[in-house]
């Protein structure tokens, strides 16, 4: 198994990032969620900032399929659109 991680998508905020994390973890895919913005201690909560989700390279194709079934997401190679609310 390859433990390298690859970018999956950018969620518009923390609640959406946590939603996708839950969906993917329920499917057996571990997820790294990285908040955007100024970082920890910047000026309060990062909940309203975009969050990037990363998965293991071996899980990337399956994770993209799961996300595509439920909506569009911004992918590194530009295959789909970013989340809009």
VOBA-1610 file (N, C-alpha, C; in pm, whole numbers, padded with zeros to 5 digits, always signed):
BEGIN
Unk+00085-00118+00000Unk+00000+00000+00000Unk+00089+00124+00000Unk+00053+00220-00081Unk+00126+00346-00092Unk+00069+00445+00010Unk+00153+00494+00102Unk+00107+00588+00205Unk+00125+00735+00165Unk+00170+00761+00041Unk+00178+00900-00004Unk+00038+00958-00009Unk+00026+01088+00019Unk-00106+01150+00015Unk-00118+01244-00104Unk-00241+01255-00153Unk-00271+01342-00267Unk-00390+01431-00233Unk-00392+01548-00293Unk-00503+01642-00278Unk-00629+01582-00339Unk-00739+01591-00266Unk-00867+01544-00317Unk-00959+01660-00356Unk-00983+01752-00261Unk-01075+01861-00290Unk-01057+01974-00190Unk-01115+02088-00223Unk-01122+02202-00133Unk-01269+02223-00097Unk-01299+02212+00031Unk-01434+02241+00080Unk-01441+02389+00118Unk-01557+02452+00106Unk-01566+02596+00129Unk-01554+02637+00275Unk-01573+02540+00367Unk-01567+02572+00510Unk-01549+02443+00589Unk-01530+02458+00721Unk-01505+02339+00803Unk-01624+02243+00809Unk-01747+02290+00824Unk-01857+02193+00827Unk-01864+02105+00702Unk-01843+02163+00585Unk-01844+02081+00462Unk-01724+01988+00458Unk-01609+02035+00504Unk-01490+01950+00508Unk-01515+01830+00600Unk-01576+01855+00715Unk-01604+01746+00810Unk-01711+01652+00754Unk-01805+01706+00678Unk-01904+01620+00611Unk-01833+01521+00519Unk-01746+01573+00431Unk-01677+01485+00337Unk-01584+01390+00410Unk-01522+01436+00517Unk-01437+01348+00597Unk-01520+01230+00649Unk-01638+01258+00705Unk-01724+01152+00758Unk-01766+01054+00649Unk-01806+01107+00533Unk-01848+01021+00422Unk-01734+00928+00381Unk-01615+00983+00366Unk-01501+00904+00320Unk-01454+00804+00426Unk-01449+00847+00551Unk-01408+00755+00658Unk-01509+00640+00670Unk-01637+00670+00655Unk-01739+00565+00657Unk-01717+00464+00544Unk-01656+00509+00434Unk-01625+00421+00322Unk-01489+00353+00338Unk-01424+00375+00452Unk-01295+00311+00479Unk-01174+00386+00426Unk-01191+00514+00395Unk-01081+00595+00341Unk-01038+00697+00445Unk-00917+00684+00499Unk-00867+00785+00593Unk-00848+00919+00522Unk-00873+01029+00594Unk-00869+01162+00536Unk-00787+01256+00624Unk-00705+01339+00561Unk-00636+01448+00629Unk-00708+01577+00590Unk-00757+01651+00690Unk-00825+01778+00666Unk-00731+01890+00709Unk-00699+01981+00616Unk-00609+02092+00644Unk-00682+02223+00626Unk-00701+02298+00738Unk-00770+02427+00726Unk-00687+02530+00652Unk-00755+02618+00581Unk-00687+02729+00516Unk-00685+02849+00608Unk-00664+02964+00555Unk-00662+03086+00635Unk-00529+03108+00705Unk-00532+03184+00813Unk-00408+03225+00878Unk-00343+03116+00962Unk-00411+03006+00984Unk-00356+02898+01065Unk-00396+02911+01210Unk-00355+02814+01288Unk-00393+02811+01430Unk-00348+02938+01501Unk-00437+02996+01578Unk-00404+03116+01654Unk-00409+03244+01575Unk-00451+03237+01448Unk-00455+03356+01364Unk-00544+03464+01419Unk-00670+03436+01432Unk-00763+03529+01495Unk-00897+03462+01523Unk-00894+03352+01588Unk-01018+03283+01621Unk-01037+03159+01536Unk-01161+03127+01512Unk-01198+03003+01444Unk-01164+03007+01295Unk-01127+02889+01243Unk-01104+02874+01098Unk-01224+02810+01031Unk-01336+02799+01102Unk-01453+02728+01051Unk-01507+02786+00921Unk-01487+02915+00901Unk-01541+02977+00779Unk-01443+02979+00663Unk-01321+02934+00686Unk-01220+02930+00579Unk-01229+02799+00501Unk-01182+02801+00378Unk-01175+02680+00297Unk-01082+02579+00364Unk-01112+02451+00346Unk-01032+02342+00399Unk-00998+02247+00285Unk-00873+02202+00280Unk-00830+02105+00180Unk-00837+01965+00240Unk-00880+01869+00161Unk-00884+01730+00203Unk-00785+01650+00120Unk-00712+01564+00188Unk-00611+01478+00126Unk-00640+01333+00162Unk-00612+01243+00070Unk-00628+01100+00094Unk-00503+01027+00045Unk-00489+00901+00086Unk-00377+00821+00035Unk-00390+00806-00116Unk-00277+00804-00182Unk-00276+00792-00328Unk-00354+00669-00375Unk-00342+00559-00302Unk-00413+00437-00340Unk-00565+00451-00329Unk-00611+00546-00248Unk-00755+00567-00228Unk-00811+00680-00314Unk-00726+00751-00386Unk-00768+00872-00454Unk-00880+00848-00557Unk-00865+00749-00641Unk-00967+00725-00745Unk-01102+00692-00681Unk-01101+00607-00580Unk-01226+00571-00513Unk-01287+00691-00442Unk-01203+00773-00377Unk-01252+00892-00308Unk-01315+00989-00409Unk-01254+01006-00524Unk-01311+01093-00627Unk-01447+01042-00674Unk-01459+00911-00687Unk-01588+00853-00728Unk-01695+00882-00624Unk-01662+00865-00498Unk-01758+00889-00390Unk-01802+01035-00389Unk-01707+01125-00402Unk-01740+01268-00402Unk-01822+01303-00525Unk-01787+01247-00641Unk-01859+01277-00765Unk-02004+01231-00758Unk-02030+01122-00684Unk-02166+01072-00672Unk-02256+01171-00598Unk-02196+01253-00512Unk-02275+01340-00424Unk-02266+01488-00460Unk-02182+01525-00553Unk-02170+01665-00591Unk-02035+01694-00653Unk-02018+01815-00696Unk-01892+01855-00758Unk-01794+01903-00654Unk-01666+01887-00685Unk-01559+01932-00597Unk-01443+01981-00682Unk-01361+02065-00626Unk-01242+02113-00696Unk-01134+02007-00682Unk-01086+01955-00795Unk-00980+01856-00792Unk-00854+01917-00849Unk-00743+01857-00814Unk-00614+01912-00853Unk-00599+01921-01004Unk-00652+01824-01077Unk-00637+01826-01222Unk-00750+01899-01292Unk-00838+01963-01214Unk-00939+02048-01274Unk-01056+01974-01335Unk-01078+01848-01297Unk-01186+01769-01353Unk-01324+01821-01317Unk-01336+01887-01204Unk-01469+01930-01157Unk-01461+02070-01100Unk-01577+02121-01063Unk-01587+02257-01010Unk-01567+02258-00860Unk-01540+02374-00805Unk-01531+02390-00661Unk-01669+02399-00600Unk-01681+02367-00471Unk-01810+02378-00402Unk-01853+02523-00400Unk-01978+02548-00425Unk-02034+02684-00418Unk-02160+02677-00335Unk-02181+02778-00251Unk-02304+02782-00172Unk-02376+02911-00195
//
